[in-house]
Structures are given as structure tokens and as C-alpha cells.
Amino acid sequence: MPFVTVKVIEGVFDETRKRALAEQVTEAMVRVEGEAMRPLTWVVVEEVKSGDWYIGGAGKTTQDVLALAGAAPVG
């Protein structure tokens, strides 16, 4: 059974967006492996504490990600 973990920085995705992400990841698995995979596909959206995500040695925060995306804070 597929087990997919998606890691995001806390506060970037609200519950609606996390649900949509899980649904779309499941759809991708179904497209590749067939409909029989739908009830067997597990998706976990795991939030990483703001500042604990590092790119090039620099910690990235929720505000950094939102600024890159041109988005307002969620929640």
C-alpha cells in the first residue's frame, strides 16, 4: 500500500488546502496504479515548525514561504 508523506511549513496550508493536497496526491496514485489503489493510499501532511526548514543552510519561516508565494497568512 502506498504511504505518502508531504511536509510543509506550519501555517502555510489551511485544512481545506491540506485536504485538497491529500485528495490530489491520491488521484495521482490512482492514475499510475489504477482505481484499486484508492482505498489503499495513505497520505499524511506533516507540518514542520516555522524556522526548522533549511534551504542552503538558512532557516525558512512561514512568512518567507508566504512571501515567495505572494500569499497572505492562513488561519
C-alpha positions in Angstrom: 0.0 0.0 0.0 1.4 3.5 -0.8 2.2 5.7 2.1 2.9 9.3 1.0 4.3 11.9 3.4 4.0 15.6 2.3 6.0 18.0 4.5 5.0 21.7 4.7 6.0 24.6 6.9 3.3 25.2 9.5 0.8 27.9 8.8 1.2 27.9 5.0 -1.7 25.5 4.2 -5.1 25.6 5.9 -7.2 22.5 6.5 -9.0 22.9 3.2 -5.8 23.1 1.2 -4.3 20.2 3.1 -7.3 18.1 2.3 -7.2 19.1 -1.4 -3.5 18.2 -1.4 -4.2 14.8 0.0 -7.0 14.2 -2.5 -4.8 15.2 -5.4 -1.9 13.0 -4.3 -4.3 10.1 -4.0 -5.6 10.8 -7.6 -2.1 10.8 -8.9 -1.5 7.3 -7.4 -4.8 6.1 -8.9 -3.8 7.4 -12.3 -0.5 5.5 -12.1 -1.6 2.3 -10.4 -5.3 2.1 -11.0 -8.5 2.5 -9.1 -7.8 -0.4 -6.8 -5.1 1.7 -5.1 -7.6 4.4 -3.9 -8.6 2.7 -0.6 -5.0 1.6 0.0 -3.3 5.0 -0.5 -2.4 6.8 2.7 -1.4 10.5 2.7 0.0 12.3 5.7 0.5 16.1 5.6 3.2 16.8 8.2 3.8 20.4 9.3 7.4 21.4 10.1 7.8 24.2 12.7 8.4 27.6 11.2 12.2 28.2 11.1 13.0 24.5 11.2 13.1 24.2 7.4 16.5 24.9 5.9 17.5 25.7 2.3 21.1 26.4 1.7 21.8 26.5 5.4 19.2 29.2 6.1 16.1 28.6 8.1 12.9 29.4 6.3 9.8 30.6 8.1 6.1 30.6 7.4 6.4 34.3 6.4 9.3 33.5 4.0 7.2 30.9 2.2 4.1 33.1 2.1 6.2 36.0 0.7 7.6 33.7 -2.0 4.1 32.6 -2.9 2.7 36.2 -2.8 0.1 34.9 -0.3 -1.5 36.2 2.9 -1.2 34.2 6.1 -3.9 31.5 6.5 -5.8 30.6 9.6 
